[in-house]
Amino acid sequence: MANIKSAKKRILVTTTKTARNKSIRSEVKTSMKKVEAAVAANDKEAAMAALKVATATIESAASKGVYHKNNSARKVSRLAKLVNAMA
């Protein structure tokens, strides 16, 4: 366990940020699963709506620094590709 005050603070800050990042990542995964489920159900309208929500969630996570911008771009691209393949 840390003895120095700044080290103790870093532990607290790291714990807080880890919890925040985990929450955001979980939200992104859930939104991605909703798109994939709509595609699997062959529901074009639901897939488009879910894609819009998922894209916003992923871009938001990237802007907050949870994901690298290329990682978020790859996720959005894969989901868009899935939805577009339905047409």
C-alpha positions in Angstrom: 0.0 0.0 0.0 1.2 3.5 -0.8 2.5 5.7 2.0 3.0 9.0 0.1 0.0 11.3 -0.2 0.4 11.8 -4.0 0.6 8.0 -4.5 -2.6 7.5 -2.5 -4.3 10.1 -4.6 -3.2 8.4 -7.8 -4.7 5.2 -6.6 -8.0 6.9 -6.0 -8.0 8.7 -9.3 -7.0 5.5 -11.2 -9.9 3.6 -9.5 -12.4 6.3 -10.5 -11.2 6.5 -14.1 -11.1 2.7 -14.4 -14.7 2.5 -13.3 -15.8 5.2 -15.8 -13.9 3.6 -18.7 -15.4 0.2 -17.9 -18.9 1.7 -17.8 -18.4 3.4 -21.2 -16.9 0.3 -22.8 -19.9 -1.8 -21.5 -22.3 0.7 -23.0 -20.5 0.5 -26.4 -20.5 -3.3 -26.4 -24.3 -3.3 -25.6 -25.1 -0.9 -28.4 -23.0 -3.0 -30.8 -24.9 -6.1 -29.8 -28.2 -4.4 -30.4 -27.1 -3.7 -34.0 -25.9 -7.2 -34.5 -29.2 -8.6 -33.1 -31.2 -6.4 -35.4 -29.1 -7.6 -38.4 -29.5 -11.2 -37.3 -33.3 -10.7 -37.1 -33.2 -9.2 -40.6 -34.9 -6.0 -39.4 -33.6 -3.2 -41.6 -35.3 -0.3 -39.8 -34.3 -1.4 -36.3 -30.7 -2.0 -37.5 -30.5 1.5 -39.0 -31.8 3.0 -35.7 -29.5 0.9 -33.6 -26.5 1.8 -35.9 -27.2 5.5 -35.4 -27.2 5.1 -31.6 -24.2 2.8 -31.6 -22.2 5.2 -33.8 -22.9 8.1 -31.4 -21.9 6.0 -28.4 -18.7 4.8 -30.0 -17.7 8.3 -31.2 -18.5 9.7 -27.7 -16.2 7.0 -26.2 -13.4 8.0 -28.6 -13.7 11.7 -27.8 -13.4 10.9 -24.1 -10.2 8.9 -24.7 -11.7 5.5 -23.8 -11.0 4.2 -27.3 -8.3 5.3 -29.8 -9.9 7.1 -32.8 -8.8 4.3 -35.2 -10.3 1.7 -33.0 -13.6 3.5 -32.9 -13.6 4.1 -36.6 -13.0 0.4 -37.2 -16.0 -0.5 -34.9 -18.3 1.9 -36.7 -17.1 0.7 -40.1 -17.8 -3.0 -39.2 -21.3 -2.2 -38.0 -22.1 0.0 -41.0 -20.8 -2.8 -43.3 -23.1 -5.3 -41.6 -26.2 -3.1 -41.9 -25.4 -2.1 -45.5 -25.0 -5.8 -46.5 -28.7 -6.3 -45.6 -29.9 -4.2 -48.6 
